[in-house]
């Protein structure tokens, strides 16, 4: 029997597998628009465990399973015995014996790793405090659709070196592009990951220099879930890293810009950029659906 594949970080996939997933996602998007989607996951079921709030992750996974002929079960932290102290290992054994895949959106990345270690079916990281690999698949699809392969390009991350930034760092070393992280002192990405990605990732404090030559600018909220009490202090320190028209005009000609959403308009990104007629942010959000369908196919029906 083939070994169970999990998707806990981008590093669980080979570069060619990532590119194949993106191309399959683009194909599935076209099939949906044509009304000819396959029933490739007919009879399959996905358990979705959420201890963190969600809009795009829940809707995209649930709708994606339905569109491919399968079904999805939503489980909040209060809906399972995990909320009453059942060990993760025991829950993993039981749930994985009843479904074909499990998606988990939670706080500690170690919880997802523990669940996967005892799961007999594929486990997908829908977001943890350390990584958000599903988001990057959608971001990459969006870039590929507009600019082709990202290899050899330059991406600039603006703001807090958070979980989304960490996944962009992994993408850089897998797909061979440069990532410039522009952040104030104390907001750097994980030092161990920075060291592992040193050939592809560098820190540039000044955002005006960081965006030079960038083909893509990316940002995220300044206070992630669980950091709401720090919002005011973070906003003051990170204000120079706002993604705005002035910074965009200093990037490479035709540069794209992205935000994984939800956004605080006129904080980390200006409202005029979000509402611009040529923005790809809404396409980026929709692509969560298509990349996750491709990922589910890949993991459930390899």
C-alpha positions as CSV (number, residue, x, y, z in Angstrom):
1,X,0.0,0.0,0.0
2,X,1.3,3.5,-0.9
3,X,2.4,5.7,2.0
4,X,-0.2,8.3,3.1
5,X,0.7,11.7,1.8
6,X,0.0,14.8,4.0
7,X,0.1,18.5,3.2
8,X,1.3,20.2,6.4
9,X,3.8,22.6,4.7
10,X,4.7,23.2,1.1
11,X,7.8,21.2,1.7
12,X,5.6,18.1,1.6
13,X,5.5,18.5,-2.2
14,X,8.2,18.4,-4.8
15,X,8.6,21.4,-7.1
16,X,7.1,19.5,-10.0
17,X,4.1,18.4,-7.9
18,X,3.4,22.0,-7.0
19,X,3.5,23.1,-10.7
20,X,1.3,20.2,-11.6
21,X,-1.2,21.1,-8.9
22,X,-1.3,24.7,-10.2
23,X,-1.9,23.6,-13.8
24,X,-4.6,21.2,-12.6
25,X,-6.3,24.0,-10.6
26,X,-6.3,26.2,-13.7
27,X,-7.9,23.3,-15.6
28,X,-10.5,22.7,-12.9
29,X,-11.3,26.4,-12.9
30,X,-12.0,26.3,-16.7
31,X,-14.1,23.2,-16.3
32,X,-16.2,24.8,-13.6
33,X,-16.7,27.9,-15.8
34,X,-17.8,25.5,-18.7
35,X,-20.1,23.6,-16.4
36,X,-18.2,20.3,-17.1
37,X,-16.6,19.6,-13.7
38,X,-15.5,16.0,-13.1
39,X,-16.9,13.8,-10.3
40,X,-13.4,12.8,-9.3
41,X,-14.2,12.6,-5.6
42,X,-17.6,10.9,-5.8
43,X,-18.3,9.0,-2.6
44,X,-15.3,10.6,-0.8
45,X,-15.6,12.6,2.4
46,X,-13.5,15.2,4.1
47,X,-13.6,16.0,7.8
48,X,-12.8,19.7,8.5
49,X,-11.7,20.5,12.0
50,X,-11.7,24.2,13.0
51,X,-10.4,25.8,16.2
52,X,-9.7,29.1,14.4
53,X,-12.4,31.1,12.6
54,X,-12.6,30.9,8.8
55,X,-14.4,32.2,5.8
56,X,-12.4,31.3,2.7
57,X,-10.9,28.0,4.0
58,X,-14.2,26.6,5.1
59,X,-16.2,27.7,2.0
60,X,-13.5,26.6,-0.5
61,X,-13.0,23.1,1.0
62,X,-16.6,22.4,1.5
63,X,-17.7,23.8,-1.8
64,X,-14.8,22.1,-3.5
65,X,-15.7,18.6,-2.2
66,X,-19.3,19.1,-3.3
67,X,-18.3,20.3,-6.7
68,X,-16.2,17.2,-7.3
69,X,-19.0,14.9,-6.1
70,X,-17.8,14.3,-2.5
71,X,-19.0,15.7,0.9
72,X,-17.5,17.6,3.8
73,X,-18.2,17.6,7.5
74,X,-17.6,20.8,9.5
75,X,-16.4,20.2,13.1
76,X,-15.6,23.1,15.4
77,X,-13.5,22.6,18.5
78,X,-16.7,22.3,20.5
79,X,-18.1,19.6,18.2
80,X,-15.5,17.0,18.9
81,X,-14.1,15.3,22.1
82,X,-10.9,17.3,21.4
83,X,-12.6,20.2,23.2
84,X,-13.1,18.0,26.2
85,X,-9.6,16.7,26.4
86,X,-9.5,13.6,24.2
87,X,-5.9,13.1,23.1
88,X,-5.2,14.3,19.5
89,X,-3.7,10.8,18.7
90,X,-7.0,9.1,19.7
91,X,-9.1,11.5,17.7
92,X,-6.9,11.1,14.7
93,X,-7.2,7.3,14.7
94,X,-11.0,7.4,15.0
95,X,-11.8,10.2,12.5
96,X,-9.3,8.9,9.9
97,X,-11.0,5.5,10.0
98,X,-14.3,7.0,8.8
99,X,-13.3,9.6,6.2
100,X,-10.9,9.9,3.2
101,X,-9.1,13.1,4.3
102,X,-8.9,15.5,7.1
103,X,-8.3,19.3,7.0
104,X,-7.4,21.1,10.2
105,X,-7.3,24.8,10.9
106,X,-5.8,25.5,14.3
107,X,-3.2,27.3,16.4
108,X,-0.2,25.1,17.2
109,X,1.5,23.5,14.2
110,X,2.6,20.7,16.4
111,X,-1.1,19.7,16.8
112,X,-1.5,19.1,13.1
113,X,1.8,17.1,13.0
114,X,0.6,14.9,15.9
115,X,-2.7,14.4,14.2
116,X,-1.0,13.4,10.9
117,X,1.3,11.0,12.7
118,X,-1.7,8.9,13.8
119,X,-4.0,9.4,10.8
120,X,-4.5,6.7,8.2
121,X,-5.7,9.2,5.6
122,X,-4.2,12.5,4.2
123,X,-4.1,15.5,6.6
124,X,-4.2,19.0,5.2
125,X,-3.0,22.1,7.1
126,X,-5.7,24.7,6.6
127,X,-3.7,27.2,8.7
128,X,-1.6,27.1,11.8
129,X,0.3,29.8,13.6
130,X,3.5,28.8,11.7
131,X,2.3,28.0,8.1
132,X,-0.5,28.6,5.7
133,X,0.5,26.5,2.6
134,X,-3.0,26.3,1.1
135,X,-3.0,30.1,0.7
136,X,0.3,30.1,-1.2
137,X,-1.0,27.5,-3.7
138,X,-3.8,30.0,-4.6
139,X,-1.4,32.9,-4.7
140,X,0.9,30.9,-7.0
141,X,-2.0,30.0,-9.3
142,X,-3.0,33.7,-9.6
143,X,0.6,34.7,-10.5
144,X,0.9,31.8,-13.0
145,X,-2.4,32.9,-14.7
146,X,-1.2,36.4,-15.2
147,X,2.6,36.2,-15.5
148,X,3.5,32.6,-16.1
149,X,6.0,30.6,-14.1
150,X,7.3,32.4,-11.0
151,X,10.9,30.9,-11.3
152,X,13.5,33.6,-11.5
153,X,11.1,36.4,-10.4
154,X,11.3,38.6,-7.4
155,X,8.5,38.7,-4.7
156,X,8.4,41.3,-1.9
157,X,6.7,40.6,1.4
158,X,5.6,43.7,3.3
159,X,4.9,43.6,7.1
160,X,4.9,41.0,9.8
161,X,7.0,37.8,9.1
162,X,4.0,35.6,10.0
163,X,2.7,32.2,8.9
164,X,1.8,33.3,5.4
165,X,5.3,34.8,5.0
166,X,6.8,31.5,6.2
167,X,4.9,29.6,3.5
168,X,6.1,32.1,0.9
169,X,9.7,31.4,2.1
170,X,9.2,27.7,1.4
171,X,7.7,28.5,-2.0
172,X,10.8,30.5,-2.9
173,X,13.2,27.7,-2.3
174,X,11.0,25.1,-4.0
175,X,10.2,27.2,-7.1
176,X,13.5,29.1,-7.4
177,X,12.5,32.7,-7.0
178,X,13.8,35.6,-4.8
179,X,11.7,36.7,-1.8
180,X,12.6,40.0,-0.2
181,X,11.0,40.3,3.3
182,X,10.6,43.9,4.4
183,X,9.8,44.2,8.1
184,X,10.8,46.2,11.2
185,X,13.1,44.7,13.8
186,X,11.4,42.2,16.0
187,X,9.0,41.1,13.2
188,X,11.3,38.9,11.3
189,X,10.3,35.4,10.1
190,X,11.4,32.4,12.1
191,X,15.3,32.4,12.3
192,X,15.7,28.7,11.6
193,X,13.5,28.9,8.5
194,X,15.3,32.1,7.4
195,X,18.6,30.2,7.6
196,X,17.2,27.2,5.7
197,X,15.9,29.6,2.9
198,X,19.0,31.8,2.9
199,X,19.8,31.3,-0.8
200,X,16.3,32.6,-1.8
201,X,15.2,34.9,1.0
202,X,16.7,38.2,2.3
203,X,15.6,40.9,4.8
204,X,15.4,44.5,3.6
205,X,14.2,46.9,6.3
206,X,13.4,49.8,4.0
207,X,10.2,49.1,2.1
208,X,11.1,51.6,-0.6
209,X,14.2,49.6,-1.4
210,X,12.6,46.2,-0.9
211,X,10.0,46.7,-3.6
212,X,12.5,47.7,-6.3
213,X,12.4,45.2,-9.2
214,X,9.7,43.2,-7.5
215,X,7.2,41.4,-9.8
216,X,4.8,40.8,-6.9
217,X,4.0,42.6,-3.7
218,X,2.3,40.6,-0.9
219,X,1.0,41.6,2.5
220,X,-1.3,40.4,5.3
221,X,-2.9,41.8,8.4
222,X,-0.5,43.2,11.0
223,X,-2.1,41.3,13.9
224,X,-2.9,37.7,13.2
225,X,-5.6,35.7,15.0
226,X,-4.7,35.6,18.7
227,X,-2.7,38.9,18.5
228,X,-5.7,41.2,18.5
229,X,-4.6,42.9,21.8
230,X,-1.4,43.9,20.0
231,X,-3.2,45.6,17.1
232,X,-2.6,49.2,18.1
233,X,1.1,48.8,18.9
234,X,1.7,46.8,15.7
235,X,-0.2,49.3,13.6
236,X,2.1,52.2,14.7
237,X,5.3,50.2,14.1
238,X,4.2,48.7,10.8
239,X,2.6,51.8,9.2
240,X,5.6,52.4,6.9
241,X,5.1,49.0,5.4
242,X,1.6,49.7,4.1
243,X,1.0,48.4,0.6
244,X,0.0,51.5,-1.3
245,X,0.1,53.1,-4.7
246,X,3.4,54.9,-4.0
247,X,5.2,51.6,-3.2
248,X,3.6,49.8,-6.1
249,X,4.8,52.4,-8.5
250,X,8.4,51.8,-7.4
251,X,8.1,48.0,-8.1
252,X,8.8,46.4,-11.5
253,X,6.5,47.5,-14.4
254,X,3.3,45.5,-14.3
255,X,3.9,44.2,-10.8
256,X,1.0,42.4,-9.2
257,X,-0.1,42.8,-5.6
258,X,-1.9,40.3,-3.3
259,X,-3.5,40.0,0.1
260,X,-4.8,36.7,1.5
261,X,-7.8,38.4,3.3
262,X,-9.5,39.4,5.4
263,X,-8.0,42.8,5.1
264,X,-8.0,45.9,7.3
265,X,-8.5,48.5,4.6
266,X,-6.2,51.5,4.8
267,X,-4.0,49.8,7.4
268,X,-1.8,47.1,5.7
269,X,-3.2,47.9,2.3
270,X,-5.1,50.9,0.9
271,X,-8.7,50.6,-0.1
272,X,-8.0,52.1,-3.5
273,X,-5.7,49.2,-4.3
274,X,-8.2,46.7,-3.1
275,X,-10.9,48.2,-5.3
276,X,-8.8,49.0,-8.3
277,X,-10.2,47.5,-11.5
278,X,-7.0,45.6,-12.3
279,X,-6.6,44.1,-8.8
280,X,-6.1,40.3,-8.6
281,X,-7.0,40.0,-4.9
282,X,-10.5,38.7,-5.6
283,X,-9.3,36.3,-8.2
284,X,-6.6,35.2,-5.6
285,X,-9.4,34.5,-3.1
286,X,-11.5,32.5,-5.6
287,X,-8.4,30.5,-6.5
288,X,-8.5,29.0,-3.0
289,X,-11.4,26.9,-4.3
290,X,-9.6,25.6,-7.4
291,X,-6.2,24.9,-5.8
292,X,-7.8,23.0,-3.0
293,X,-9.8,20.9,-5.4
294,X,-6.6,20.0,-7.2
295,X,-4.9,19.3,-3.8
296,X,-7.8,17.1,-2.7
297,X,-7.7,15.1,-5.9
298,X,-4.0,14.7,-5.6
299,X,-4.1,13.4,-2.0
300,X,-7.3,11.3,-2.1
301,X,-6.9,9.9,-5.6
302,X,-3.2,10.0,-6.3
